[in-house]
Amino acid sequence: MERAAIERKGRCWTTVLAQYKEPSPTRSTIEIAVTALPFVALWALTAIAVVHGHWWGLLLTIPAAGFLVRLFILQHDCGHGTLFARRGINDWIGRVIGVFTLTPYDYWRRTHAVHHATAGNLDKRGIGDVTTLTVSEYRALSRWGRARYRLYRHPLVMFGLGPAWLFICQFRLPFGLMRAGIQPWMSTIATSLGVALPMAILIWLMGVAPFLMVQVPITLMAATAGVWLFYVQHQFEETHWSEGDDWNFQHAALHGSSHYDLPFPLRWITGNIGIHHVHHLSSKVPFYRLPEVLRDHPDLRDLGRITFLQSLRCVKLVLWDESTRRLISFREARASS
């Protein structure tokens, strides 16, 4: 189906996707079990191996990090109220999972809601997204301002230091919502306390060094994978940004979010979050029903589609060119000047 036809159909996507919103309590419970139990088992096996000097056990941190990413997707669905029909169940499951993911659930849910409401809107950048400047904004910066932005967008910072800072440090205080009432503060403080107690028990049982050898690589790998997924879902060449009256929610969802077409094992471990354009069209669709949407509406499969190899080239795309309406690299911006 051509792009124009998809645009015409876009006017009724809310009605089309409504039939996929109903969660299955049995399916959701199974998804929690097949994610949480393997994660706990892998963590425990790694810890036992390390305590007994079997360093090969550290290899288990790789699949453990994968299941931690999937736990975050479950928490993400709880935040959208899609894992179970009752909001209270979603919220408490999300808060418990937040102890594993180091993510304060209620605080994150509010910032993520802002992201969904403003994705692709040049006038409302700054909360829940990757900071992206336009070419004109970048050129207007001082030399120091340009250097800071280039440093922020450098891959070693974006996918190295950034994820560690975000999950270990930044989530300990409600940055961005410091004056938004008591709930963000309660969320961050309660999660930090919830993390501290089991951490103290495990350190008492294992010792500091073995605990850090298990927990740190799992956390860092999962955090990096999570930031990477979020990055490529919106930072691709043919993404969409607009401002003022030109911004439209459905258009921004369809064209400002990618379809990250991953191999099946990666689709499973990432909870189908790569079907991100559909998710932004209707965030109430449970993650395990997103493939049903592509199956029933194949016209959505190629819209914003990027493969894993193609996604690697997205790292260099750092500035929004308002003249060509696409993301470009620093080199392209320099050449166009």
N, C-alpha and C positions, 0 to 999 in steps of 0.2 A: 504494500500500500504506500502511495506516495506521501511525502511530508505534509502536503496541503490537506490530503484526506484525513490524516491523523489529527491535524489541527481542527478540522471540522468535527471529527468525532470527539475531540477533547472537550467540547462543550458539555458532553453528557457522561464524562468519565466518572463523575461522582455517583451517578446512578448505576453505571456498569459495574463498578468495583464494590458497590454496596453488598452484593451477593456473596462476596468473599470475606466479609468481616467477622462472621460468626466463628469464634474459637471452639475447639474441641477440648473439653477438660481432660479427657483421657489422653489425647495426643500431647497436650501441653505437659501433663504429668510425666509421660514417658520421655519427652524431650528433656525435661529437667533431670530425670534419673540417668539417662544415657549420656548426660554431659557432666553432672556433678559427681557421680560415683566413679567414673574413670579418672576424673581430675584428682579426687582425693586418693584413689588407689595409686596413681602414678606418683603423686607427691610423697606418699608414705613409702613406696618402694624405693624411690630415689633417696629419701632420708635414711632408710635402713641400710642401703648400699653404702652411702657416704660415711655413716657412723662406723661401719665395719671396715672401712678402708677400701671398698670396691669402687674405684673412681669411674669405672665404666658406667656406673649407675647415673652419672650426670647426663648421659645421653637421653635419659628419660625426661629430662627437663624440656626437650623439644616438643614431644607430643603433649606434655603437660601444659606448656604454654599455648598450644593450639586449643586445648579444651578450656583454658582460661579465657581465650578470645570468645569461644562459643558461650561461655557463661555470661560474658559481657553482652552478647547479643540477646540472651534471655532477659537480662536486666533491662536492656534497651526496649524490648517488647513490653515488659512490665510498665516502663515509663510511658508508653503509648496506650496502656490499658488494653493490650491485645492478647496477652497470654491466657487470661481467664476473663470471664464476663464481669465479675465483681471487682470493682476498683480496689477495695480493701485487700483482697487476696493478692492482686498484682503488686500493690504498694509494699506489703510486708515481705513478699518473696523478693522483690527488688532490693529492699533494704538489707536482707540477709545476704544476697548475692554480692551486694556492694562491699561487704566485709572481705570477700575473696578477691574482688577486682580492685579494691582500694578506692572505690568511687562512691562518694556520698550521693545516695539515690535521689533524695528530694531536691537537693541543690542542682544536680546534673539534669534532672528532669525539667526543671524550669529553664535552664540555659538551652537545653536541646529543643524545647518548645519554641523558644525565640528563633533558633536556627531554622526550624521548619516554617515558621511564619514569615521569615525574611530572606530565605535562601535566594540568591540571585538578585537581590535588591541593593543597588549601589548606595542608596540613601540610608540603609540600615545595617551596615557592616559593624562587626566588633564583638558580638556575643555568640559563642558557640560555633565559630567558623575559623577557617584559616585566613589570616589577614592578607588581603589582596589589594594592591594599589593599581590604579589606572596608570597608563604611560604618562599622562600629563601631571598627575599627582606625584609620581616618582621624579619627574624632571624638575618639579617645583621645590623639591627637598634641598636642603643644604648638603654639602659634601658628607658631613657626619650623618645626616639623616639617611642618605643613600647607602652609606656603609652599614648602618644598623639594619636597614631593610634587606640588603644583600646577605648579611650575616644570618638574619632570621630565616631567610629562604634557602640558605645553604643546606644541602642534603645531610651533612653531618650534624647540623643543629636540628633541622626539621625532623629527622628520623633517628637521631642519636641522643643528643642531650634533651631535646624537646619532650619526647615521651616520658623519659625518666623524671624530668621536672614536673610535668603535668600530673602524673599519677602518684608520685611519691611526695612532692612538695605542694604544688598548686592546689590540689584537691583537699588540702588540710584546712584551708580557709575559703570562704565563699567569694573569691575574686569575681568582680563584675556585678555581684549582688550584695555588696557589703552593707548597703543601706536599704535593702529590700525586706526588712522585717526580721523576725527572730528565726523563722523556719530554715533559711539557708545556713544560719549559724548552728542551729540545733543539728541539722543534717551532717554538716562537716565534722562537728565535734563528736557527735554520737558515733559516726562511722570510725573516726580515729580511735575512740575508746574501744569500739568493737573490734578493731584490728589489734590494738595493743594487748588485750587480754589473752587471746589464743597465741599471739606471738611470744608473750612472756612465758606462757606454759611450755611452748615448744622449745624455746631457748633453754629453759630450766631442764627439760628432758634431754635435749641434744647437745647443748652448748652453743655459744654464739657463732663460732666459725662454721660448723656443719649446717646450722640453720641458714646462715647467709649464703652458703654455697648452693643450697637448694632453692631458696626463695628468690634471691636476686636475679639469677638468669631467667627464671620463669617469668617474673614480673617484667623485666626489661624486654624480653622477646615478645611477650604478649602485648605490652604497651606499644612497642614499635610496630607490630603488625596492625594493631588497632588504629594508630595514627595514619599508617599507610593506607588502610582501607578508607578511612574518612577522607584522606587527601585525594585519592584518585576518583572518589565518587563525585567530586565537584571541580577538581583542578585538571581538566582535560581540554584539548585545543578547541573543540567545538561546543564548549559549555556556553551558558547564557547568563549575561548580566544586563540589567536595565535599570532605569531610575524613573522617579516620578510616576506619571500616569501611564508610562509605557510598560511598567512592571505589572505582570499578571501571574497569579498564583499557579494556575494550571500550566501555563506556558513555561514558567520558570521550573516547575517540577519535571515536565517532560523533557526540556532541553537543557536545563541547568544541572541535571543529575545524570550520571552515566549508568549504562548497563555493563557492569564489570563481569564479563563472561569468563568465568574460571572453570577449570576442570572439576569434575564432580566431587572428588575428595575435598578440594578447597571450598567448593560451594557448600558442602555439608558442614565443615568445621567453622565456616564463617556465617552460618545460618542464613544463607541466601541474601545477605545484605548487599551483594553486588547488583541485585535487581533493584537498584536504588531509585530509578526514575518512577517505578511503580510504587515504591514505598513512599516517595514524596507526594505522589498523586493521592494516595490514601494510606496514611500512616496507621489506620485501624485494621489493616489486613495482617493477620498473624504471619510471622516469617515463613512458616512451613506451608502457607497457602500461596505465597508469591509465585512459585513455579506454575501453579494452576492458571494464574493470570496470563503468563506467557504462552501456555499451552492453548488456552481458549482465545487468545488475541495475539496471534503471531506477528501482527503488524508492529507490535512493540519490541520485538526481539532485536531488530537492527537499529533501533533508535538510541543514539548515544553509546553504541556498543564499542567497547574496547577490550582487547585480549590482554593476557598477562604481559606478553612481550611489548605490545603497544603501550601499556601503562608505564613501562620503564622510561619511555621518552617524555612522560608528563612531568618528570622532575624538573626539567629545565624551563617549564612554562610558569612564569612568575608575575607577569604584568598583563592587565586587561587593556587591549588596544581598542579604543572606542571607534576608531575609523574603520578597522577591518572586522570588528566585533568578534574577536577571538583572543585567546591567551597566547602570549608570545614570550620569548626568552629575552634576557638582558641584551644579548648580542643582536637580536632582531630590532630591539628598541634603539640600540645605539646606531645601527645601520640606517634606520628610518629617519633619524634626526639629521 
